[in-house]
Amino acid sequence: MSMRIAALLACCLLAACSKINQDNYAKLKPGMSKDEVERLLGAPDECAGALGMTSCTWTNGQSYISVQYGGDTVMLFSGKGLK
């Protein structure tokens, strides 16, 4: 029984420590470098791009932050389900 409790607490702590949250989303600004974004949010879960444009996404369950880059500079960003 104590292993179940420990596993549940570990999951809760990981969810609470997620960098995919409203506070970090509010820190994103157009013009930020890709390195600045990754220092804030960590490595993205997925990136795709073409013709000098890249879109990267960070996810945490139902929440996500998506950042669109022109070269290595933030152009647009969006989020959903952030707390």
Backbone torsions as a table, in degrees:
resi	resn	phi	psi	omega
1	MET	NA	-37.5	-178.3
2	SER	-67.4	-27.8	176.2
3	MET	-67.2	-37.6	177.8
4	ARG	-64.1	-43.7	179.5
5	ILE	-63.8	-44.0	178.9
6	ALA	-62.3	-41.7	179.2
7	ALA	-65.3	-41.3	178.9
8	LEU	-64.0	-43.6	178.0
9	LEU	-63.5	-40.5	178.7
10	ALA	-61.8	-42.5	178.5
11	CYS	-63.5	-42.5	179.7
12	CYS	-63.7	-41.7	179.5
13	LEU	-66.0	-41.4	178.0
14	LEU	-62.5	-42.0	179.2
15	ALA	-65.5	-40.2	-179.3
16	ALA	-68.9	-27.4	-177.3
17	CYS	-92.7	6.1	-178.4
18	SER	-60.3	141.3	175.9
19	LYS	-84.9	-4.8	179.3
20	ILE	-90.2	83.2	-176.3
21	ASN	-146.0	169.3	-176.8
22	GLN	-62.7	-37.3	-179.7
23	ASP	-61.4	-46.9	-180.0
24	ASN	-70.9	-35.6	176.2
25	TYR	-58.4	-41.1	-179.1
26	ALA	-65.4	-20.1	179.6
27	LYS	-84.0	-14.4	178.6
28	LEU	-69.9	139.3	179.5
29	LYS	-141.1	142.7	172.4
30	PRO	-57.9	141.3	-179.6
31	GLY	96.5	-13.1	177.1
32	MET	-64.0	151.0	176.4
33	SER	-82.8	160.9	177.3
34	LYS	-59.4	-39.6	178.1
35	ASP	-61.9	-41.5	178.6
36	GLU	-62.3	-42.6	179.6
37	VAL	-63.8	-43.9	-179.0
38	GLU	-69.2	-28.5	173.2
39	ARG	-67.6	-33.7	-179.9
40	LEU	-77.5	-46.6	-171.8
41	LEU	-106.7	-11.7	-174.3
42	GLY	87.8	-172.8	-179.8
43	ALA	-70.8	138.9	179.8
44	PRO	-69.2	155.3	176.5
45	ASP	-78.5	-27.8	-177.0
46	GLU	-157.7	140.8	174.1
47	CYS	-138.4	145.9	174.6
48	ALA	-149.0	150.7	179.5
49	GLY	-169.7	169.5	177.2
50	ALA	-163.3	151.7	174.7
51	LEU	53.7	40.6	176.5
52	GLY	82.2	-1.3	177.9
53	MET	-108.4	139.5	178.9
54	THR	-134.8	140.8	174.9
55	SER	-120.5	125.3	180.0
56	CYS	-121.8	145.5	-177.9
57	THR	-129.4	137.1	173.7
58	TRP	-114.1	129.8	-177.3
59	THR	-125.8	154.3	174.2
60	ASN	-151.3	90.7	-177.0
61	GLY	65.1	-119.4	-179.5
62	GLN	-86.3	-7.6	-178.5
63	SER	-95.9	147.4	174.1
64	TYR	-153.3	158.1	169.2
65	ILE	-127.7	131.5	178.7
66	SER	-120.2	133.5	-178.6
67	VAL	-126.2	130.9	177.1
68	GLN	-107.2	127.8	-178.2
69	TYR	-110.3	144.6	164.7
70	GLY	-108.3	108.6	-169.8
71	GLY	69.1	-122.3	177.7
72	ASP	-113.5	24.4	-176.1
73	THR	-119.3	134.8	178.4
74	VAL	-64.6	127.1	175.4
75	MET	-105.5	-48.8	-178.2
76	LEU	-140.7	158.7	173.9
77	PHE	-154.5	155.1	179.4
78	SER	-149.4	164.0	179.3
79	GLY	-150.9	161.8	178.7
80	LYS	-148.6	139.0	176.1
81	GLY	70.7	22.7	-176.7
82	LEU	-79.3	143.7	179.0
83	LYS	-123.2	NA	NA
